[in-house]
């Protein structure tokens, strides 16, 4: 299976930490965020090719990290993909990067996509198995349990089968505290929808915007993420995640 980790952002909310270092390489419990994600990727059954898309500004940092990682943790097929952007002004955005990698790597099959700042401790085998069983796109969902926090993310509603029937980014008046996170299983037929989305929509940044568009046109199912989840978007969440993973 092929896995794509989205790691091409500039993380301006974490300046000055991320002025010269990409967010996915910031340490959590003494290890880069990215390595915690790769622990989950390594748990998948069968051969796995892991693609990490980054911007040109940080491509060298990822290559240097990748050399050390391969030496210390061999056995994972790992490739760094440079999207060519050099600043916040010309970045492709998460959806743009997804489309870039689909074309550059000639991906026509299923794909597991994970944001490089999503930290969680759930194994991924059941997630992928569920996606293959449904034969439809699947999004990881998590109950943040906080009516203020949900306004920073998105708010969703599910039917009795776990299919998304409502999705709103950055809700002002959320219906609940369940959110879709940046963990996706995409089937091969998703790519035709992605091309249509890019032709019709303006936003190429938040991947949730694609899901918000897609669920109205094609079934999108959900998988409830067990364990812990942290969206490393600011200093407070970075510190909170670090404490949680240090404590185990």
N, C-alpha and C positions, 0 to 999 in steps of 0.2 A: 504494500500500500504506500501511497505517497502522502506526505504530510507537509503542509506549508505553515510556517510561523511568520506572522506579520511583524516586522521589526524595523520599519523604515521611517518612523516618526522622529520628530526633533524634540519632543517632551519639554516644551518651553516652560511649563508650570513647575518643572523641577530644576530650573536654572538656579544657581550656577553648577549644580551637580552634573547636569547633562550638557553643558556647553561643549565639553571635549570628550564625553563618554556617552554611548547610547544607553537609554534606559534599561533595555533587557540585560545589560551587563552590570547593572548596579547590584551590589551584594545584598542578599537576604540570608541571614544566618550563616554568613561567611562564604556564600557561593552565589554566583550570578543568578538573577531571576531566570534567565534562559536555561540554565542547567537544571533547575527544579522542574521546568516544563519538559525538558528532554528526559528526565526520569520517568515521567508519565508516558512519553512517546516510546521509550524503550520497553515498556510493559506490554506493548501491542504484540499480538501473535504474528508470526510470519516475517518475511523480509520487509523492511521499511526504508524508504528513501525520504530523508528530511530536507526540505528546502527552506532556507532562511532568507527572506527578502529584506534588504536594507537599502539605505540611500548611499550615494557615492561618498558623501562626507564621512560616514562611519564604516564604509566597506572594509577598509584596511584594519580597523580595530576588530571587526568580526573575523576577518581572515586570521589575524594573529591569535585571537581567542580560539578559533577553530583548530589551529595547529596544535595548541596545547591540549585542547579537549580530546582530539583524536588520539594523541599520544597517551593520555591518561585513561581514556575510556574508549578503547577501540571497539569495532563491531557495528557501529551505526553509520550508514551511508549518509553523509552530511555534505550539503552544498550551499555556499553563500551566493546569492543572486543580487547583483547591484542594479538598482532601478534607474541610476543615472542622475537623480536629483541632488542638488547641493545646498538647498536652503528651504526654510519654511515657505518661501514664496513660490517655489516651483515643484514642491512635493506632489506626488501622484495621489496621495490619500490612500486609505486602506483598501477601498474598492478598486481604485485605479491600480494599486499594486497587485491585487488579486488578478485582475484582468491582464496585467503585464506579464505575470509569471505563467498564467494559463497559455498565453501566446508564445512567450520565449522558450518555455520548457515543453511545448506541444502536448499539454495535458488534455486528454480526451476521456479519461476514466474518472472514477470516484476520487474525492480528495477530502482529507481532514484538514481543517483550517483552524489555527489557534493564534490569538493575539499575543504578542511577545511581552505584554504587561499584565496578562491574566495569570494569576498564581493560584493553584488549587492542588489538592492532594488526592483527588479521586482517580482511580485507574480508568483507562479509556477503552478497554476491550468491550465492555457492555454498551458503551455509547456507539461504537462502530457497528457492533452486532445489531443493535436496534435500528440503526440507519439502514443497514443491508436488509433487515427484515421488512421494514416499511417500504423500501424502494423509493423513498422521498427524502428531500432535504430535512435535516434534523438540527435543532439549535439546543445547546445546553441552557437550562434555566435554573435560577437560584432565587430563593426567597430571602431578600435582604432584611426583612423584618423591621423596617424603619421607614415611616412615611415621609421623612425629610430626605433620607438617602435615595429613595426611589426616584426623586425628581432629578437626580444627576444622571440617571441611567435611562431605561425605558420601562414602560409598563405594558404587560401583556395579559390576555385572557385566553384560556384554553377551553376546548369542548371536552366531552366525556372521554374521548379517545386520545387526548393530549395534543390535538391539532390546534395550532394558533388561529384564533378567530378575531383577535384584536391586538394591535401593536401600535404604540405611540412613543416616539422618542421624546425625552425630556418633558414628561407630562407635568402640566401645571396643577391638574386635579386628578391624581392617580386613582384608579379603582382598587388597587391593592398593592402589595409589596413584592410581587413576583416579577423578575426581570429576566430578559434573554441576555446571556453573556456572549462574549466573542469566542465561542467554541462551536464549530459548525461541521456537519457532515454533509457534503454536497455530492449528489449523483452526477453521472455524466451528462444527463439531459439539462442540468442546471446551467450549463455554459451558454446554451441558446438564450435562456432567460437573462443571463448576465449581459450578453451583447445587446439585447433589447432594452434592458435597464439603462445601460450606458448611452444608448441612442436617445432615450426619452427623458432621463432624469438629470438634475443638475449636480447633486451631491456625489462626490467620489471619495468622501472621507469616511465617516462612520459606517462600518459594515452593517450595522443595524438598519440603516436607511434602505439597503438592498432587501433585507428581510421584510421590512415594513411595506415595500413595494411588491415583493414576491408572493406573500401569503394571500394577497387578493387575487392572484392569477394561477396559483399552483399550491397544492397541499404542502404545508410546512409543519412538521411535527416537533415535539419538545421532548427533552430528556432531563429529568431533575438531577442536578449535580449533587451527589452526597459529599459530606465532609466540609472542608473550608474553601472559601473563595475570596480572593482579594483582587480588586482592580487598582493597580498601582498608578494612580493618576496625580497624586500630590504627596507632599511631605508627610502629612498625617497618616495616609494609608501605607506609605513606605515604612514608616516607623511601626505602625500597628502590625503589619505583616512580618516584619523582622522579629518583633517580640514574640509573635505567635509561633514562628518556625524555630526560633531559638529554644522556646519552651517545649517544643514538640507537640 
